[in-house]
Amino acid sequence: MPAGADLSTFDVVALYRQLGLLASGFPMPFVGSVAFLGGRSADSTLALVTLSLGNRSLGFTREGDRYVANYSVTLEARRGDAPLARVTTTETVRVTSFKETGRTDESVIFEQLLALPPGEAELTVTVRDEGSGRVGTASRPLTVPTLTGRSALGSPVPFYQASLRPSLDSLPRLVPSPRSTVVFGRDSVVPVYLEAYGAAERVTLRARVETEGATLFVDSLPLVRRGPGLFSGIFAVPVRRLGIGVTTIGFSRSDAPDDTTTVPVFVSFGDDLPVASFEQMLSYLRYFASPTRLRALREVAAEQRAEAWARFVASTDPTPATPEHEGLRQYFQRIQAANARFRDEGQQGWLTDRGMVFITLGEPELVRETNPLDVGSRGRALVWDYPSRRVTLVFIDQTGFGRWRLSVQSQGDFQALARALQDRNGT
């Protein structure tokens, strides 16, 4: 992607669908996944359907000292014209503050188990916000595998919480992550729950982690027998070894190598800054690191990117003793704030001159505007003072429509200061 590319066209719903997930956009956005696990008998496989919603999608009303929202979910599985399963349920969400009603992250998780016969099927999910009447729908074809009674693998399940079930007669106790998403700087590992089936004495899995066609690393995981015909375990993938963007984790059995299963993992900078590729990530870093450092990362071979990214993170972390990279956290928080404050004639706020300066230097210590009442006139000046950095930057409204651009002198002053800050940070 070119350095000046506008990332505002990034379609995260299309990305989720490309990864094989259920996804619905406006007006009722949600993301969902389907995992297959062994049931009590070979003619019935458990389909674990999990949906992720943000509180912001729901219509909350005040109820005493809390805020309450209701939503309904209908799941329908069909084989041609024949119905296989249909479930409708209504759920209630309660939060303690108005601020929580605006959350866009994976704040609401819905789970439902369906017992389905092996074979081809179509699953349709409908989510309705009872407060506003908004409806979202998503469908996807399913190939329901036969798992119980043969040497097979269940679906890998990225999760928040998991308990290893003791037998095939019991139900899975999982809180999956439907979006298969982790946030760089916040999450340290991607935990994946795995089950295998059959009469083997022991089962060892081989894990292969790939991105953009290149293998990042391989590993092995021995599963523990939990009951007759059931083995399970947890594979923890360090986020630092994944880099940014979409990674695929594939698993195969040492005793049945043809039986493989995969799961996508999406490493992003947060819901407001989805990144699907290494190149997009580098585009976001244009104000954080020098062109030379970014060019070096861009030229790294795909199979070496995770290692190069880990070195980059370690060398730029202002406080290595903490698990979080405070420098990048602050940087991306500023990008989000710039997008909200400095949108300029359809351009994302972080790509405007004011956004560039704000992200690099932070909030100005003093702001002055010449002729503030003469709105619409050309040549108005906006002055940002940074006394602690010994620089004053002037933006000019060249058109009279609020398109603020750095003056020629200020461009030179800013670039000199930005290069000095990058050198000081070792970037």
N, C-alpha and C positions, 0 to 999 in steps of 0.2 A: 504494500500500500504506500503511495507517495506520502512524503512528509507532510504535505498540506491537506491530506485527505480529510473530509468531513465525516466523522463517525456517527453522525446523527441518523443515518439511514440504517444502522444496524438493527436487525429484526430478531429480537430474542425469542419470540414465539416460533418463528421459522426454524431457529436453531434447535429449540427443544424438540420440535417435530422431526427434524433431521436426525436427532439422536435417538428416535424411536419412542419418545415420550408423548403422552397426551398433553395437548396444550390448547388453551383458548385465550384469545385476546379480549380487547374491549367489546362489550361493556362489562363482562363478568370474567376477568382473567383468572385462570388457574393452570396448574401444571400437575400432571399425574404420571404414575408409573404402574406397571403390572409385573409382578414377580411370581414365578411358579415354584411351588414347594410340594414335597411328597405328601400324599394323603394316606388314609388307612388302607386303601386298596388300589390296584392298578387301574381300575376303570374310573377313578375319581382323583383329579389333581387339584390342589389348592391354588387358586389365583388370588394373590394378595394385591388388591387395588388400593393405592394410596394417592391422595390428592393434597396439594399444597395451595393455600390461599393466603393473601395478605389481608390484614384487618381493613385496609383502606377500601377493599372491594365490597365491604358489607355496610349496610345501613344501620348504624347504631342509634339507639334511643336511651335516654337517661332513665335509670330505675333506681331510685334512692341515691346512694353514694357510688353507684356503678353505672357502666354503660353496657347495654345488652344488644346483641344482634342474633337473628335466626336465619339459617339457610337450609335448603334441602338438597339432597343428592339422589339422583336416580341412576342406577347401573343396570344396563340391559345387555346380556350376551345372547347372540343368535347364531344359528348355523343355517344359512339360507333363510327360509321363511319360518324355520322352527325355533321357538324360544328355548334357550338353555337355562337361563337364570334371570330374574328381575328383582331388584331390591330398591325400595325407596325409603329414605330415612330423613328426619329433620333434626338438626343439631343447633345448639345454643352456644354462643360465645359471650363470655363476660370479661370485662377489663375494668381496672380500677381508676383509670384516668383518661381524660379526653385525648391526651397526646398518644396513647396506645391505639386509639381508633384509626390513626393515620399510618400505622406501620405497613410497609410494603414488602417486608421480608417474609420468610416462611413461618409466619406467626400462627397459622391455623393448619393443622394436619388432620385429615380425615382418612380412616382406614376401614376396609370392608373385605372379608374373605368370601370368595365364591368357590363352590365345589363344582368343577366343570369336567365333562368327559374329554379324554384326549381327542385331538383332531383340530380342524380349522374352525374358526369362529370369528365373529365381529363383535367388538365391545363398543358401546356408546355410553358416554357419561354426560349427564346434564346436571348443572349446578344452578340453583335459583336463590337469589337473595330475597328473603321474604319481606324485608323492609322496603326495598325499592322496586322489586319485581324484575330486576335485571337477570338475564339468563345467559349462561355460557354452555356450549356443547362441543364435545370433541369425540372422535371415533378413531379406532385403529383395528386392523386385523390382528388376530391372535393365532398362533400355532401352539396349541396346548399339548405339552409333551406327556408321555407316559414315564413316570418316575419310580413309583413303588414297584418292587419286585424285580428290578434289573439294575445293573451297574450304571448309574446315571448321576448327573449333577443337577442340583436345583439352580435357580437364578441367583447370581450374586446380588446382595441387597445392601447398598450404603445406608447407614442408620445413625440415629441419635442415641437410641437405647436398644439393647438386645439381651435376651435371656436364652441360653441354649436349651431347646426343648428336650425333654428326656426320652420321648418315644414318638412314633408316628401316630399314636392314638391321641396325643395332646396337640393343642393348637399353638402355632408360633406366637411368641410374645416379643414383638418388634415395634419400634417407632422408626420407620424408615425415613430417609430423606428423599422425597419424591423428585426433587429437581436434580438430584445427583450433583449438587453444587457445593463447593467450599469457597471461602473467601480468603484470599491471600492476606496475610498479616493478622488474621483472626484465628484461623484453624491451623492446627499443626499436623494432624493426620486425617486420612480418610478411612474410617473403619468400615469393613465390608463383611457382612454375615454370609456364611456359606454352608450348604448342606450337600451331602452325597448319600447314595443309597446302594443297597445290594448286600450280598453275602460275603464280601471280601473280609479277610482278617484285619487288614489295615488299609487306609486310603491316604495317599499323599497327592496334593495338587501342585501343579506347576503354574505359576502366575507370570504372565508376560504383559508389561506395561508399554504401550505404544502411543505415539503422537505424530500426526502428520506423516504417517507412513514409516516412521523410524522407531526402532525399539529403544526405549530408555533404559530398562533393566529387566532382568528375570529373577524370580525367586521361587521358593518352594514353601509349602505349608502342609504339615501333617494334620489330618483331621482325627478327632477323638470319637470312638464309638460311644454313642449315647443310649442305644437300645437296639433291639433286633432290626437289622436293615437300615440303621440311621447313624450317620457320622456328621459331625459339624465342627465349626471353628470360626475364628475371626482373623481376617487379614488386615493389618493396619499399614496403610501406604503413607509415607511421609510426604506432606504437601511440597516440601522444599525440593523433592526429587521429580516433581511433575512439571514445574514451570507454570506458565499461564496459558489458558485456552482449554481445548477439549483433549482429553486423554482417554484412551480405551484400555481397560484392564481385562485380559482374557485368562480364563482358567481351563485347565485340562487335567484329567486323571492320569496318573502314571500307569494304572492297570487298564485303562480304556482311553488311550490318547485321542481317539476320534470323537469322543464325547466332550465337546468344548462349549463354553458359554462365556458371554462378555457383558460388561457393564460400562457405560460412559461416565466419565467424571469431568465436571466443568469447573475449572479453577478461574475465578473472576476477582475483580476488585470490589465487588458489591453490586447490589441490584441496579443502582443508578449508572454503573459503568461496566456493562457486560463486555467481555473481550473474548472473541472466538479463536484468535490465532496469535502466535508469537509476534507477527508483524504488527497487528493492531496494538498489542501491549507496548511495543517499542514506540509506536506513534504517540501514545499517551505520555510517554516519558520524555518528550522533547524538551520540556523545561527543567527536568530534574537532572539529566545527565548531559554531558557534552556530546556534540555530534560524533566526535572520534570514538567515545566509549559506546555509543549506540551503534555506530557502524561496525565495531568489533563484534558486538552481540549479534547483529544482523547477519554477519558473514560466518557465524559458527554453524557447523554441520548440524542437521536436525537431531541426530542421535547424541550430540554433545550439549544441546541447549540447556537441559535441566542442570547439568553440572556448571555450565557457564552462568546460568541465572543464579544458582546458589552462591557462586563466588561474588557475583555482582551485589547480591543482597548482603552478604557478610561484609563486604568492603565499604558499603554505604550506610550500614546500620549505626546510628549515633549512640545507641546504648545496647551493645551486643549481649549484655547479661540478661536482658529481658526477652521473653519469647516473641514479642511484637516488634516490628520495624516501625518505630515511632516517626522516622523521617518520611517514609512512604505513606504511612497513615495520614499524617498531616497534609502531605502533598495531594492525595486523592480527596481528602475532605475539602481542600481549597478548590479542586476542580469541580466538585459538586456545587460548592457555593458560587463559583464563577458562572456555572451554567444557569443557576437560578437568578443571578443578579445582573448579568451583562449580556443577555441575548441581544444580538444586533442584526436587525433585518433578516431574520431567519437563520443566522449563523449561530452555532453553539457558543455559549458565553466563554468557554475556556479558550476558544480560538480567536477571540477579539483581542485588541491591544490591551484593554483594561484587564481582561481575564489573564493574559500572559503576565502582566506586571503583578497582579494580585497573587497569582499562584507562586510566582518566584519570590516576591518580597513580603507578601502578607498584607494585612490591612494598613492603609496609609495612616500616619499619625495625625495628619491634618489635611483636610480637603477644602479647597476654595474654588469658586466658579465666578468667572467674569460675566457680567450682564445676566444674572440668573433669571431675571424676569423677561428677558427678550428671547423667549422660546421661539424656535423656528428660524432664527437668523443664522447666517453662515459666519464662521470664524469665532464662535464662542470658545472660550478656553476653560478647561477644567484642570486644576492644579492639585497634584498629590505630593505632599511633603513627607519625606522620611529623614528627619533630622538625625536620628541615630545612625543612619547609613550615609549621611552627608550627601543626599541627593534630592533634588526636586524635579519632578517629571510633569510635563505639560501635555495634555491631550487637546486636540482641536476638533471641533465639530465642523467637518468640511462641507457638509451638505445642508445643515440646518435640520436634519432629521434624527439627530442623536447618534450619528456615526462617529464616535470619538476615536481619533487616531493620534498616536504619539507624534509630536513635532520632530523635525529632523534632528535638532540638537538633543532632544530627550531620547530619541532612538539610540544615538551613540552613547549617551550616558548610561542608559539602561543596559545595553549589550555589554559594556565594559564591566558593570557591576555584576551582571549575571555570570559572565565568564569567571570573575574573581570568586564568586560563591561556589561555582562548580569545582574550581581548582582547590578551594579550601576544603571541600567535602571529599576530595580525592576522586572526583568523577570526571 
